[in-house]
Amino acid sequence: MNILVINTGSSSIKYQLFHMEDQSVRASGLLERIGEPAGRLKHSSIKSESPFVMEKHIADHETGMREIAGLLTDAKFGVIKNVSEVAAIGHRVVHGGEAFHDPVLIDDTVIKAIEEHIPLAPLHNPANLTGIRAAISFFPGVPQVGIFDTAFHTGIPRHAYHYAIPNEYYKKLKIRRYGFHGTSHSYVAKKAAEFLDRDIARTNLITIHLGNGCSITAIKNGQSIDTSMGMTPLEGLIMGTRSGDIDPAIHFYLADHSDLKFHDIDNLLNKESGLKGLTGTNDMRDILKMRREGSHDAVLAVDMYTYRIKKYIGAYYAALGKLDAVVFTAGIGENSAEIRALCLEGLEDMGIAVDSAKNESNKRTIRSVQAKGSKIAVLIVPTNEELEIALQTQEILRNGK
């Protein structure tokens, strides 16, 4: 069984074709700069040692999907004879609101519901829909499945998702905590439980996804009970370009005491803040180098970044009551021993202690790095959101939903 996973952005399409018998990637690629004068498509497959790179104008996503379908079936770079060999296509959809608790087979009703959630994710859901429609066009008859970033968090209890504003705004506008990165948190939670040889339904975890976007989730008996991102991905941890938690009155103060309009403030907090706002760059590798060289801005940024994570760990430990493991994942979480150590520094009395030598290891597999005698496991679990989407898509086909 071959399953194609598609992640569509406003000007990009990222894809991977999985052979589900062994969960191997047979082909993958990234199409960028759709609609710009010079688009770029990089395609890799098991049939060729070097990737195929094409640069030309790609007018729209539909044109881009035609190019991708052509490469997948190409005599030299393709891995299938025709598109009918794709059993299903799994689509990453950012926002499912309260409508979607699980993956779902896409039909006209689902498309309409995704459209209705555009106000909650105006930058993401329209692009996701564009990818869905293009895939339907160029893979006729192939089942399309929607996998929602928000779905893993739909079981969060009301006292954790409700904001302390008048109820009418929840009822009318659905203002509440939704959470994101759900596919990643779900995947690493299952992998962590498997590594610990525990039933996921009896495992309590704090999973920490640290990339350009960052979020932390409290998982009780395998279910998300709280998460740091809110109605939008802006809330919570300090991120590459996002501020994370901030006094909401600052928005109004900026509007009253600067030349910024509200759309400018939105751009400021989402694209010009976080690590970038503090240091001028959103790349943690550069910031850590600057920190070692004595940059005061970099020292402050790392202190703030890790302190915020540490506060959330303490809060979610309290919410869970019992904790089996702290799990780090995504680009920074998997690769920065320095950040992991700083996030957990001083938590020994809470039963969380790190072994420095294990933590410094460069292995790229799932591993434990807690010190001997630590009551709580500390794990590094490489995330694989594309594989999780493929697995959930496969499950939909098996269940016939």
Secondary structure, 3 states (H helix, E strand, C coil): CEEEEEEECCCCEEEEEEECCCCEEEEEEEEECCCCCCEEEEEEECCCCCCEEEEECCCCHHHHHHHHHHHHCCCCCCCCCCHHHEEEEEEEECCCCCCCCCCEECCHHHHHHHHHCHHHCCCCHHHHHHHHHHHHHHCCCCCEEEEECCHHHCCCCHHHHCCCCCHHHHHHHCCCCCCCCHHHHHHHHHHHHHHCCCCHHHCCEEEEEECCCEEEEEEECCEEEEECCCCCCCCCCCCCCCCCCCCCHHHHHHHHHCCCCHHHHHHHHHHCCHHHHHHCCCCHHHHHHHHHCCCHHHHHHHHHHHHHHHHHHHHHHHHHCCCCEEEEEHHHHHHCHHHHHHHHCCCHHHCCCECHHHHHCCCCCCEECECCCCCCEEEECCCCHHHHHHHHHHHHHHHCC
